Amino acid sequence: MLKCLAVQRMASRGRVTAYLPEEIQKALEEWAEEDSRSVSSLATYLLTKSVRERQQLKKDKSESDRP
């Protein structure tokens, strides 16, 4: 069964709804509890980290493509 995960920040920020496999939802809930944070906060952290890493990889690649 898929669970719905809503990532929500302050009004000036975006909102995302993701449908996750139940085992991923449970793993995120356990991780969030271990870190004393909400699932939403954990998801925001993980998504932000992933996007920044991807942007850095793209930047590094474009710089290495320069003559």
All heavy atoms as TSV, in Angstrom:
chain	resi	resn	atom	element	x	y	z
A	1	MET	N	N	0.843	-1.176	0.000
A	1	MET	CA	C	0.000	0.000	0.000
A	1	MET	C	C	0.887	1.237	0.000
A	1	MET	O	O	1.889	1.298	0.675
A	1	MET	CB	C	-0.909	-0.015	1.229
A	1	MET	CG	C	-1.673	1.283	1.401
A	1	MET	SD	S	-2.593	1.370	2.943
A	1	MET	CE	C	-4.067	0.576	2.427
A	2	LEU	N	N	0.493	2.247	-0.776
A	2	LEU	CA	C	1.233	3.496	-0.823
A	2	LEU	C	C	0.700	4.448	0.223
A	2	LEU	O	O	-0.497	4.510	0.485
A	2	LEU	CB	C	1.117	4.152	-2.200
A	2	LEU	CG	C	1.770	3.423	-3.356
A	2	LEU	CD1	C	1.486	4.155	-4.653
A	2	LEU	CD2	C	3.255	3.304	-3.154
A	3	LYS	N	N	1.592	5.183	0.827
A	3	LYS	CA	C	1.216	6.206	1.801
A	3	LYS	C	C	1.477	7.556	1.174
A	3	LYS	O	O	2.357	7.710	0.348
A	3	LYS	CB	C	2.043	6.074	3.071
A	3	LYS	CG	C	1.833	4.794	3.822
A	3	LYS	CD	C	0.918	4.994	4.957
A	3	LYS	CE	C	0.802	3.704	5.738
A	3	LYS	NZ	N	0.283	3.888	7.026
A	4	CYS	N	N	0.750	8.552	1.592
A	4	CYS	CA	C	0.921	9.911	1.099
A	4	CYS	C	C	1.814	10.672	2.068
A	4	CYS	O	O	1.591	10.651	3.267
A	4	CYS	CB	C	-0.434	10.595	0.975
A	4	CYS	SG	S	-0.328	12.318	0.461
A	5	LEU	N	N	2.835	11.331	1.539
A	5	LEU	CA	C	3.738	12.138	2.344
A	5	LEU	C	C	3.670	13.563	1.819
A	5	LEU	O	O	4.012	13.809	0.681
A	5	LEU	CB	C	5.175	11.620	2.247
A	5	LEU	CG	C	6.260	12.517	2.816
A	5	LEU	CD1	C	6.129	12.605	4.339
A	5	LEU	CD2	C	7.631	11.990	2.452
A	6	ALA	N	N	3.208	14.473	2.618
A	6	ALA	CA	C	3.161	15.870	2.219
A	6	ALA	C	C	4.330	16.595	2.859
A	6	ALA	O	O	4.514	16.541	4.062
A	6	ALA	CB	C	1.845	16.507	2.637
A	7	VAL	N	N	5.128	17.243	2.046
A	7	VAL	CA	C	6.253	18.029	2.531
A	7	VAL	C	C	5.798	19.477	2.450
A	7	VAL	O	O	5.514	19.997	1.384
A	7	VAL	CB	C	7.515	17.806	1.662
A	7	VAL	CG1	C	8.651	18.666	2.163
A	7	VAL	CG2	C	7.899	16.347	1.669
A	8	GLN	N	N	5.723	20.124	3.591
A	8	GLN	CA	C	5.166	21.466	3.649
A	8	GLN	C	C	6.083	22.358	4.451
A	8	GLN	O	O	6.603	21.982	5.472
A	8	GLN	CB	C	3.784	21.374	4.306
A	8	GLN	CG	C	3.062	22.656	4.436
A	8	GLN	CD	C	1.702	22.413	5.068
A	8	GLN	OE1	O	1.120	21.362	4.918
A	8	GLN	NE2	N	1.216	23.385	5.779
A	9	ARG	N	N	6.293	23.562	3.948
A	9	ARG	CA	C	7.116	24.524	4.666
A	9	ARG	C	C	6.290	25.795	4.840
A	9	ARG	O	O	5.102	25.814	4.579
A	9	ARG	CB	C	8.393	24.806	3.876
A	9	ARG	CG	C	9.253	23.577	3.636
A	9	ARG	CD	C	10.387	23.315	4.547
A	9	ARG	NE	N	11.119	24.438	4.984
A	9	ARG	CZ	C	12.415	24.533	5.019
A	9	ARG	NH1	N	13.140	23.558	4.592
A	9	ARG	NH2	N	13.011	25.592	5.498
A	10	MET	N	N	6.933	26.871	5.228
A	10	MET	CA	C	6.238	28.129	5.451
A	10	MET	C	C	5.478	28.545	4.196
A	10	MET	O	O	5.741	28.054	3.106
A	10	MET	CB	C	7.248	29.189	5.861
A	10	MET	CG	C	7.928	28.862	7.178
A	10	MET	SD	S	9.323	29.909	7.571
A	10	MET	CE	C	8.583	31.514	7.594
A	11	ALA	N	N	4.547	29.468	4.338
A	11	ALA	CA	C	3.664	29.873	3.251
A	11	ALA	C	C	4.422	30.279	1.992
A	11	ALA	O	O	3.946	30.066	0.885
A	11	ALA	CB	C	2.754	31.000	3.711
A	12	SER	N	N	5.599	30.863	2.131
A	12	SER	CA	C	6.348	31.311	0.964
A	12	SER	C	C	7.113	30.169	0.303
A	12	SER	O	O	7.821	30.383	-0.660
A	12	SER	CB	C	7.327	32.416	1.367
A	12	SER	OG	O	8.285	31.899	2.273
A	13	ARG	N	N	6.962	28.978	0.804
A	13	ARG	CA	C	7.681	27.817	0.272
A	13	ARG	C	C	6.708	26.896	-0.455
A	13	ARG	O	O	5.505	26.965	-0.272
A	13	ARG	CB	C	8.349	27.051	1.421
A	13	ARG	CG	C	9.144	27.931	2.347
A	13	ARG	CD	C	10.604	27.823	2.092
A	13	ARG	NE	N	11.332	28.802	2.885
A	13	ARG	CZ	C	12.351	28.513	3.649
A	13	ARG	NH1	N	12.766	27.278	3.751
A	13	ARG	NH2	N	12.973	29.452	4.305
A	14	GLY	N	N	7.266	25.984	-1.252
A	14	GLY	CA	C	6.436	25.070	-2.031
A	14	GLY	C	C	5.908	23.913	-1.215
A	14	GLY	O	O	6.349	23.650	-0.098
A	15	ARG	N	N	4.971	23.232	-1.791
A	15	ARG	CA	C	4.375	22.055	-1.172
A	15	ARG	C	C	4.468	20.912	-2.175
A	15	ARG	O	O	4.227	21.091	-3.353
A	15	ARG	CB	C	2.916	22.318	-0.834
A	15	ARG	CG	C	2.181	21.088	-0.341
A	15	ARG	CD	C	0.754	21.386	-0.097
A	15	ARG	NE	N	0.636	21.879	1.264
A	15	ARG	CZ	C	-0.508	22.140	1.862
A	15	ARG	NH1	N	-1.626	22.002	1.205
A	15	ARG	NH2	N	-0.530	22.544	3.100
A	16	VAL	N	N	4.820	19.731	-1.673
A	16	VAL	CA	C	4.948	18.540	-2.515
A	16	VAL	C	C	4.188	17.407	-1.853
A	16	VAL	O	O	4.262	17.238	-0.641
A	16	VAL	CB	C	6.440	18.132	-2.659
A	16	VAL	CG1	C	6.579	16.828	-3.401
A	16	VAL	CG2	C	7.236	19.230	-3.334
A	17	THR	N	N	3.487	16.638	-2.648
A	17	THR	CA	C	2.846	15.429	-2.154
A	17	THR	C	C	3.493	14.256	-2.866
A	17	THR	O	O	3.601	14.252	-4.085
A	17	THR	CB	C	1.335	15.442	-2.440
A	17	THR	OG1	O	0.768	16.584	-1.796
A	17	THR	CG2	C	0.659	14.182	-1.946
A	18	ALA	N	N	3.949	13.286	-2.102
A	18	ALA	CA	C	4.596	12.104	-2.679
A	18	ALA	C	C	3.892	10.863	-2.171
A	18	ALA	O	O	3.522	10.787	-0.997
A	18	ALA	CB	C	6.071	12.073	-2.278
A	19	TYR	N	N	3.714	9.892	-3.040
A	19	TYR	CA	C	3.113	8.622	-2.668
A	19	TYR	C	C	4.235	7.603	-2.556
A	19	TYR	O	O	4.966	7.358	-3.525
A	19	TYR	CB	C	2.066	8.202	-3.702
A	19	TYR	CG	C	0.915	9.177	-3.717
A	19	TYR	CD1	C	0.911	10.275	-4.569
A	19	TYR	CD2	C	-0.148	9.022	-2.832
A	19	TYR	CE1	C	-0.131	11.190	-4.546
A	19	TYR	CE2	C	-1.191	9.934	-2.804
A	19	TYR	CZ	C	-1.182	11.011	-3.671
A	19	TYR	OH	O	-2.207	11.916	-3.648
A	20	LEU	N	N	4.400	7.061	-1.361
A	20	LEU	CA	C	5.530	6.189	-1.059
A	20	LEU	C	C	5.073	4.771	-0.760
A	20	LEU	O	O	4.005	4.566	-0.171
A	20	LEU	CB	C	6.265	6.712	0.185
A	20	LEU	CG	C	6.745	8.149	0.141
A	20	LEU	CD1	C	7.227	8.575	1.519
A	20	LEU	CD2	C	7.844	8.289	-0.892
A	21	PRO	N	N	5.924	3.806	-1.101
A	21	PRO	CA	C	5.629	2.442	-0.643
A	21	PRO	C	C	5.613	2.428	0.890
A	21	PRO	O	O	6.352	3.179	1.538
A	21	PRO	CB	C	6.812	1.627	-1.185
A	21	PRO	CG	C	7.366	2.444	-2.304
A	21	PRO	CD	C	7.118	3.870	-1.921
A	22	GLU	N	N	4.781	1.587	1.446
A	22	GLU	CA	C	4.598	1.559	2.900
A	22	GLU	C	C	5.916	1.329	3.645
A	22	GLU	O	O	6.166	1.945	4.680
A	22	GLU	CB	C	3.582	0.482	3.279
A	22	GLU	CG	C	3.158	0.559	4.722
A	22	GLU	CD	C	1.997	-0.362	5.036
A	22	GLU	OE1	O	1.345	-0.873	4.111
A	22	GLU	OE2	O	1.750	-0.570	6.238
A	23	GLU	N	N	6.792	0.478	3.101
A	23	GLU	CA	C	8.057	0.198	3.796
A	23	GLU	C	C	8.963	1.432	3.833
A	23	GLU	O	O	9.693	1.643	4.802
A	23	GLU	CB	C	8.793	-0.999	3.184
A	23	GLU	CG	C	9.270	-0.812	1.770
A	23	GLU	CD	C	8.256	-1.205	0.691
A	23	GLU	OE1	O	7.082	-1.436	1.002
A	23	GLU	OE2	O	8.682	-1.259	-0.474
A	24	ILE	N	N	8.895	2.272	2.812
A	24	ILE	CA	C	9.684	3.511	2.801
A	24	ILE	C	C	9.101	4.495	3.809
A	24	ILE	O	O	9.833	5.149	4.559
A	24	ILE	CB	C	9.736	4.136	1.387
A	24	ILE	CG1	C	10.387	3.174	0.386
A	24	ILE	CG2	C	10.436	5.479	1.412
A	24	ILE	CD1	C	11.820	2.805	0.714
A	25	GLN	N	N	7.786	4.599	3.854
A	25	GLN	CA	C	7.120	5.473	4.822
A	25	GLN	C	C	7.507	5.080	6.246
A	25	GLN	O	O	7.867	5.921	7.060
A	25	GLN	CB	C	5.603	5.408	4.648
A	25	GLN	CG	C	4.813	6.196	5.677
A	25	GLN	CD	C	4.908	7.700	5.508
A	25	GLN	OE1	O	5.234	8.182	4.433
A	25	GLN	NE2	N	4.636	8.429	6.565
A	26	LYS	N	N	7.470	3.776	6.534
A	26	LYS	CA	C	7.826	3.305	7.879
A	26	LYS	C	C	9.287	3.600	8.196
A	26	LYS	O	O	9.622	4.013	9.311
A	26	LYS	CB	C	7.539	1.816	8.008
A	26	LYS	CG	C	6.068	1.501	8.109
A	26	LYS	CD	C	5.819	0.005	8.245
A	26	LYS	CE	C	4.329	-0.274	8.335
A	26	LYS	NZ	N	4.039	-1.696	8.435
A	27	ALA	N	N	10.167	3.398	7.215
A	27	ALA	CA	C	11.592	3.677	7.426
A	27	ALA	C	C	11.817	5.160	7.702
A	27	ALA	O	O	12.608	5.524	8.583
A	27	ALA	CB	C	12.406	3.231	6.212
A	28	LEU	N	N	11.113	6.032	6.972
A	28	LEU	CA	C	11.235	7.469	7.217
A	28	LEU	C	C	10.707	7.843	8.599
A	28	LEU	O	O	11.301	8.682	9.289
A	28	LEU	CB	C	10.484	8.265	6.142
A	28	LEU	CG	C	11.146	8.340	4.773
A	28	LEU	CD1	C	10.197	8.995	3.761
A	28	LEU	CD2	C	12.460	9.097	4.831
A	29	GLU	N	N	9.605	7.232	9.005
A	29	GLU	CA	C	9.049	7.510	10.331
A	29	GLU	C	C	10.036	7.108	11.430
A	29	GLU	O	O	10.234	7.855	12.391
A	29	GLU	CB	C	7.714	6.785	10.511
A	29	GLU	CG	C	6.598	7.386	9.680
A	29	GLU	CD	C	5.341	6.540	9.649
A	29	GLU	OE1	O	5.350	5.391	10.157
A	29	GLU	OE2	O	4.332	7.019	9.089
A	30	GLU	N	N	10.671	5.941	11.275
A	30	GLU	CA	C	11.648	5.488	12.262
A	30	GLU	C	C	12.861	6.421	12.296
A	30	GLU	O	O	13.347	6.785	13.363
A	30	GLU	CB	C	12.093	4.058	11.944
A	30	GLU	CG	C	11.014	3.031	12.183
A	30	GLU	CD	C	11.390	1.646	11.687
A	30	GLU	OE1	O	12.558	1.427	11.299
A	30	GLU	OE2	O	10.505	0.771	11.678
A	31	TRP	N	N	13.342	6.803	11.106
A	31	TRP	CA	C	14.499	7.691	10.999
A	31	TRP	C	C	14.183	9.037	11.642
A	31	TRP	O	O	14.977	9.578	12.411
A	31	TRP	CB	C	14.861	7.847	9.531
A	31	TRP	CG	C	16.107	8.609	9.210
A	31	TRP	CD1	C	16.903	9.330	10.058
A	31	TRP	CD2	C	16.702	8.730	7.925
A	31	TRP	NE1	N	17.950	9.897	9.366
A	31	TRP	CE2	C	17.844	9.534	8.064
A	31	TRP	CE3	C	16.370	8.249	6.666
A	31	TRP	CZ2	C	18.662	9.872	6.979
A	31	TRP	CZ3	C	17.177	8.571	5.598
A	31	TRP	CH2	C	18.309	9.367	5.753
A	32	ALA	N	N	13.012	9.580	11.330
A	32	ALA	CA	C	12.613	10.873	11.891
A	32	ALA	C	C	12.537	10.792	13.414
A	32	ALA	O	O	13.001	11.706	14.114
A	32	ALA	CB	C	11.274	11.310	11.295
A	33	GLU	N	N	11.971	9.707	13.925
A	33	GLU	CA	C	11.874	9.555	15.379
A	33	GLU	C	C	13.263	9.485	16.013
A	33	GLU	O	O	13.522	10.113	17.045
A	33	GLU	CB	C	11.069	8.300	15.729
A	33	GLU	CG	C	10.790	8.178	17.206
A	33	GLU	CD	C	9.854	7.026	17.527
A	33	GLU	OE1	O	8.987	6.698	16.703
A	33	GLU	OE2	O	10.014	6.464	18.629
A	34	GLU	N	N	14.173	8.744	15.391
A	34	GLU	CA	C	15.544	8.645	15.901
A	34	GLU	C	C	16.233	10.018	15.947
A	34	GLU	O	O	17.045	10.280	16.822
A	34	GLU	CB	C	16.369	7.697	15.034
A	34	GLU	CG	C	15.983	6.245	15.173
A	34	GLU	CD	C	16.634	5.362	14.122
A	34	GLU	OE1	O	17.498	5.845	13.345
A	34	GLU	OE2	O	16.285	4.167	14.063
A	35	ASP	N	N	15.907	10.860	14.961
A	35	ASP	CA	C	16.503	12.196	14.879
A	35	ASP	C	C	15.687	13.266	15.604
A	35	ASP	O	O	15.997	14.454	15.503
A	35	ASP	CB	C	16.669	12.610	13.414
A	35	ASP	CG	C	17.792	11.871	12.715
A	35	ASP	OD1	O	18.447	11.025	13.345
A	35	ASP	OD2	O	18.023	12.151	11.513
A	36	SER	N	N	14.630	12.858	16.296
A	36	SER	CA	C	13.737	13.783	17.015
A	36	SER	C	C	13.228	14.900	16.113
A	36	SER	O	O	13.294	16.089	16.444
A	36	SER	CB	C	14.452	14.385	18.237
A	36	SER	OG	O	14.828	13.374	19.135
A	37	ARG	N	N	12.724	14.518	14.958
A	37	ARG	CA	C	12.163	15.494	14.023
A	37	ARG	C	C	10.937	14.892	13.359
A	37	ARG	O	O	10.687	13.695	13.478
A	37	ARG	CB	C	13.205	15.910	12.990
A	37	ARG	CG	C	13.695	14.786	12.125
A	37	ARG	CD	C	14.951	15.045	11.301
A	37	ARG	NE	N	15.002	16.318	10.659
A	37	ARG	CZ	C	16.095	16.870	10.154
A	37	ARG	NH1	N	17.243	16.230	10.225
A	37	ARG	NH2	N	16.081	18.040	9.578
A	38	SER	N	N	10.190	15.704	12.669
A	38	SER	CA	C	9.014	15.211	11.961
A	38	SER	C	C	9.441	14.567	10.643
A	38	SER	O	O	10.534	14.816	10.130
A	38	SER	CB	C	8.047	16.364	11.672
A	38	SER	OG	O	8.619	17.263	10.733
A	39	VAL	N	N	8.562	13.734	10.103
A	39	VAL	CA	C	8.827	13.130	8.795
A	39	VAL	C	C	8.932	14.234	7.745
A	39	VAL	O	O	9.790	14.181	6.865
A	39	VAL	CB	C	7.734	12.103	8.426
A	39	VAL	CG1	C	7.905	11.612	6.999
A	39	VAL	CG2	C	7.755	10.935	9.399
A	40	SER	N	N	8.098	15.248	7.854
A	40	SER	CA	C	8.139	16.359	6.916
A	40	SER	C	C	9.492	17.070	6.959
A	40	SER	O	O	10.085	17.375	5.922
A	40	SER	CB	C	7.018	17.357	7.230
A	40	SER	OG	O	7.069	18.451	6.355
A	41	SER	N	N	9.991	17.316	8.161
A	41	SER	CA	C	11.289	17.964	8.308
A	41	SER	C	C	12.405	17.100	7.734
A	41	SER	O	O	13.313	17.598	7.051
A	41	SER	CB	C	11.556	18.257	9.793
A	41	SER	OG	O	12.863	18.724	9.982
A	42	LEU	N	N	12.353	15.805	7.991
A	42	LEU	CA	C	13.352	14.885	7.451
A	42	LEU	C	C	13.294	14.854	5.928
A	42	LEU	O	O	14.326	14.922	5.262
A	42	LEU	CB	C	13.149	13.477	8.022
A	42	LEU	CG	C	14.064	12.393	7.467
A	42	LEU	CD1	C	15.534	12.705	7.767
A	42	LEU	CD2	C	13.667	11.035	8.035
A	43	ALA	N	N	12.095	14.776	5.381
A	43	ALA	CA	C	11.940	14.752	3.926
A	43	ALA	C	C	12.460	16.039	3.303
A	43	ALA	O	O	13.135	16.007	2.269
A	43	ALA	CB	C	10.472	14.531	3.556
A	44	THR	N	N	12.169	17.171	3.924
A	44	THR	CA	C	12.677	18.448	3.426
A	44	THR	C	C	14.199	18.458	3.425
A	44	THR	O	O	14.836	18.858	2.447
A	44	THR	CB	C	12.133	19.611	4.269
A	44	THR	OG1	O	10.709	19.612	4.164
A	44	THR	CG2	C	12.682	20.948	3.810
A	45	TYR	N	N	14.793	17.983	4.513
A	45	TYR	CA	C	16.252	17.912	4.613
A	45	TYR	C	C	16.831	17.017	3.513
A	45	TYR	O	O	17.780	17.398	2.813
A	45	TYR	CB	C	16.660	17.386	5.994
A	45	TYR	CG	C	18.091	16.941	6.062
A	45	TYR	CD1	C	19.128	17.867	6.108
A	45	TYR	CD2	C	18.413	15.586	6.049
A	45	TYR	CE1	C	20.456	17.448	6.153
A	45	TYR	CE2	C	19.725	15.166	6.094
A	45	TYR	CZ	C	20.747	16.095	6.139
A	45	TYR	OH	O	22.047	15.672	6.164
A	46	LEU	N	N	16.268	15.813	3.350
A	46	LEU	CA	C	16.793	14.870	2.367
A	46	LEU	C	C	16.629	15.370	0.938
A	46	LEU	O	O	17.546	15.235	0.113
A	46	LEU	CB	C	16.101	13.512	2.528
A	46	LEU	CG	C	16.402	12.777	3.829
A	46	LEU	CD1	C	15.488	11.557	3.977
A	46	LEU	CD2	C	17.865	12.380	3.900
A	47	LEU	N	N	15.486	15.955	0.640
A	47	LEU	CA	C	15.262	16.487	-0.713
A	47	LEU	C	C	16.186	17.669	-0.992
A	47	LEU	O	O	16.763	17.771	-2.082
A	47	LEU	CB	C	13.796	16.890	-0.888
A	47	LEU	CG	C	12.814	15.729	-0.950
A	47	LEU	CD1	C	11.382	16.241	-0.829
A	47	LEU	CD2	C	13.002	14.941	-2.229
A	48	THR	N	N	16.335	18.555	-0.022
A	48	THR	CA	C	17.223	19.709	-0.193
A	48	THR	C	C	18.657	19.244	-0.424
A	48	THR	O	O	19.350	19.733	-1.330
A	48	THR	CB	C	17.148	20.633	1.036
A	48	THR	OG1	O	15.796	21.089	1.175
A	48	THR	CG2	C	18.074	21.823	0.909
A	49	LYS	N	N	19.110	18.293	0.376
A	49	LYS	CA	C	20.469	17.758	0.235
A	49	LYS	C	C	20.666	17.137	-1.147
A	49	LYS	O	O	21.680	17.373	-1.804
A	49	LYS	CB	C	20.727	16.725	1.331
A	49	LYS	CG	C	22.107	16.138	1.305
A	49	LYS	CD	C	22.297	15.147	2.440
A	49	LYS	CE	C	23.676	14.514	2.340
A	49	LYS	NZ	N	23.834	13.389	3.226
A	50	SER	N	N	19.707	16.351	-1.600
A	50	SER	CA	C	19.809	15.702	-2.906
A	50	SER	C	C	19.848	16.703	-4.048
A	50	SER	O	O	20.633	16.561	-4.988
A	50	SER	CB	C	18.639	14.735	-3.113
A	50	SER	OG	O	18.739	13.669	-2.210
A	51	VAL	N	N	19.004	17.714	-3.979
A	51	VAL	CA	C	18.981	18.727	-5.033
A	51	VAL	C	C	20.297	19.493	-5.064
A	51	VAL	O	O	20.867	19.729	-6.136
A	51	VAL	CB	C	17.778	19.687	-4.856
A	51	VAL	CG1	C	17.902	20.910	-5.760
A	51	VAL	CG2	C	16.480	18.950	-5.132
A	52	ARG	N	N	20.810	19.863	-3.911
A	52	ARG	CA	C	22.093	20.590	-3.865
A	52	ARG	C	C	23.233	19.741	-4.402
A	52	ARG	O	O	24.104	20.240	-5.112
A	52	ARG	CB	C	22.377	21.063	-2.447
A	52	ARG	CG	C	21.468	22.200	-2.051
A	52	ARG	CD	C	21.806	22.750	-0.695
A	52	ARG	NE	N	20.933	23.884	-0.395
A	52	ARG	CZ	C	20.600	24.269	0.811
A	52	ARG	NH1	N	21.077	23.626	1.865
A	52	ARG	NH2	N	19.795	25.298	0.991
A	53	GLU	N	N	23.242	18.442	-4.070
A	53	GLU	CA	C	24.281	17.551	-4.588
A	53	GLU	C	C	24.189	17.444	-6.109
A	53	GLU	O	O	25.203	17.479	-6.803
A	53	GLU	CB	C	24.165	16.168	-3.953
A	53	GLU	CG	C	24.601	16.136	-2.511
A	53	GLU	CD	C	24.327	14.804	-1.824
A	53	GLU	OE1	O	23.739	13.886	-2.447
A	53	GLU	OE2	O	24.699	14.685	-0.641
A	54	ARG	N	N	22.984	17.337	-6.637
A	54	ARG	CA	C	22.794	17.256	-8.090
A	54	ARG	C	C	23.242	18.545	-8.765
A	54	ARG	O	O	23.890	18.521	-9.807
A	54	ARG	CB	C	21.336	16.968	-8.417
A	54	ARG	CG	C	21.091	16.793	-9.899
A	54	ARG	CD	C	19.663	16.366	-10.176
A	54	ARG	NE	N	19.479	15.995	-11.551
A	54	ARG	CZ	C	19.175	16.848	-12.525
A	54	ARG	NH1	N	19.016	18.129	-12.264
A	54	ARG	NH2	N	19.015	16.422	-13.764
A	55	GLN	N	N	22.878	19.681	-8.175
A	55	GLN	CA	C	23.296	20.961	-8.746
A	55	GLN	C	C	24.813	21.078	-8.765
A	55	GLN	O	O	25.388	21.568	-9.729
A	55	GLN	CB	C	22.682	22.124	-7.952
A	55	GLN	CG	C	21.194	22.268	-8.159
A	55	GLN	CD	C	20.563	23.279	-7.217
A	55	GLN	OE1	O	21.062	23.524	-6.113
A	55	GLN	NE2	N	19.443	23.844	-7.627
A	56	GLN	N	N	25.464	20.610	-7.701
A	56	GLN	CA	C	26.928	20.662	-7.651
A	56	GLN	C	C	27.539	19.754	-8.714
A	56	GLN	O	O	28.500	20.135	-9.371
A	56	GLN	CB	C	27.435	20.271	-6.259
A	56	GLN	CG	C	28.920	20.442	-6.086
A	56	GLN	CD	C	29.383	21.882	-6.231
A	56	GLN	OE1	O	28.790	22.792	-5.663
A	56	GLN	NE2	N	30.434	22.095	-6.990
A	57	LEU	N	N	26.978	18.559	-8.888
A	57	LEU	CA	C	27.471	17.653	-9.920
A	57	LEU	C	C	27.335	18.274	-11.306
A	57	LEU	O	O	28.246	18.175	-12.131
A	57	LEU	CB	C	26.724	16.320	-9.876
A	57	LEU	CG	C	27.076	15.377	-8.743
A	57	LEU	CD1	C	26.124	14.186	-8.728
A	57	LEU	CD2	C	28.511	14.893	-8.874
A	58	LYS	N	N	26.192	18.914	-11.567
A	58	LYS	CA	C	25.985	19.564	-12.859
A	58	LYS	C	C	26.983	20.705	-13.054
A	58	LYS	O	O	27.524	20.888	-14.135
A	58	LYS	CB	C	24.551	20.083	-12.971
A	58	LYS	CG	C	23.529	18.979	-13.172
A	58	LYS	CD	C	22.120	19.498	-13.181
A	58	LYS	CE	C	21.850	20.272	-14.456
A	58	LYS	NZ	N	20.434	20.667	-14.571
A	59	LYS	N	N	27.231	21.465	-11.991
A	59	LYS	CA	C	28.180	22.572	-12.058
A	59	LYS	C	C	29.587	22.043	-12.328
A	59	LYS	O	O	30.306	22.556	-13.185
A	59	LYS	CB	C	28.160	23.364	-10.750
A	59	LYS	CG	C	29.112	24.525	-10.724
A	59	LYS	CD	C	29.065	25.225	-9.383
A	59	LYS	CE	C	30.144	26.303	-9.321
A	59	LYS	NZ	N	30.267	26.873	-7.988
A	60	ASP	N	N	29.980	20.997	-11.592
A	60	ASP	CA	C	31.304	20.405	-11.783
A	60	ASP	C	C	31.462	19.871	-13.198
A	60	ASP	O	O	32.510	20.027	-13.821
A	60	ASP	CB	C	31.541	19.287	-10.770
A	60	ASP	CG	C	31.655	19.782	-9.344
A	60	ASP	OD1	O	31.807	21.010	-9.136
A	60	ASP	OD2	O	31.572	18.945	-8.424
A	61	LYS	N	N	30.417	19.237	-13.727
A	61	LYS	CA	C	30.460	18.685	-15.073
A	61	LYS	C	C	30.593	19.796	-16.097
A	61	LYS	O	O	31.403	19.701	-17.013
A	61	LYS	CB	C	29.219	17.863	-15.365
A	61	LYS	CG	C	29.245	17.179	-16.719
A	61	LYS	CD	C	28.021	16.322	-16.930
A	61	LYS	CE	C	28.103	15.523	-18.199
A	61	LYS	NZ	N	27.901	16.236	-19.410
A	62	SER	N	N	29.836	20.874	-15.946
A	62	SER	CA	C	29.904	21.968	-16.912
A	62	SER	C	C	31.268	22.659	-16.860
A	62	SER	O	O	31.792	23.085	-17.882
A	62	SER	CB	C	28.773	22.974	-16.708
A	62	SER	OG	O	28.953	23.700	-15.501
A	63	GLU	N	N	31.863	22.737	-15.679
A	63	GLU	CA	C	33.191	23.336	-15.560
A	63	GLU	C	C	34.254	22.438	-16.172
A	63	GLU	O	O	35.220	22.922	-16.757
A	63	GLU	CB	C	33.516	23.635	-14.099
A	63	GLU	CG	C	32.709	24.786	-13.526
A	63	GLU	CD	C	32.953	25.021	-12.049
A	63	GLU	OE1	O	33.694	24.238	-11.420
A	63	GLU	OE2	O	32.376	25.986	-11.523
A	64	SER	N	N	34.090	21.131	-16.070
A	64	SER	CA	C	35.080	20.211	-16.648
A	64	SER	C	C	34.948	20.118	-18.157
A	64	SER	O	O	35.868	19.700	-18.830
A	64	SER	CB	C	34.960	18.826	-16.021
A	64	SER	OG	O	33.760	18.209	-16.399
A	65	ASP	N	N	33.793	20.520	-18.696
A	65	ASP	CA	C	33.576	20.495	-20.148
A	65	ASP	C	C	34.192	21.718	-20.831
A	65	ASP	O	O	34.301	21.753	-22.043
A	65	ASP	CB	C	32.079	20.436	-20.476
A	65	ASP	CG	C	31.478	19.085	-20.138
A	65	ASP	OD1	O	32.240	18.112	-19.962
A	65	ASP	OD2	O	30.234	18.998	-20.050
A	66	ARG	N	N	34.593	22.708	-20.046
A	66	ARG	CA	C	35.167	23.920	-20.632
A	66	ARG	C	C	36.580	23.641	-21.157
A	66	ARG	O	O	37.336	22.903	-20.530
A	66	ARG	CB	C	35.254	25.033	-19.577
A	66	ARG	CG	C	33.889	25.528	-19.175
A	66	ARG	CD	C	34.026	26.664	-18.193
A	66	ARG	NE	N	32.708	27.033	-17.678
A	66	ARG	CZ	C	32.515	27.761	-16.626
A	66	ARG	NH1	N	33.541	28.217	-15.915
A	66	ARG	NH2	N	31.303	28.067	-16.234
A	67	PRO	N	N	36.920	24.270	-22.283
A	67	PRO	CA	C	38.281	24.073	-22.838
A	67	PRO	C	C	39.352	24.737	-22.023
A	67	PRO	O	O	39.200	25.611	-21.295
A	67	PRO	CB	C	38.203	24.679	-24.231
A	67	PRO	CG	C	36.936	25.440	-24.299
A	67	PRO	CD	C	36.097	25.069	-23.108
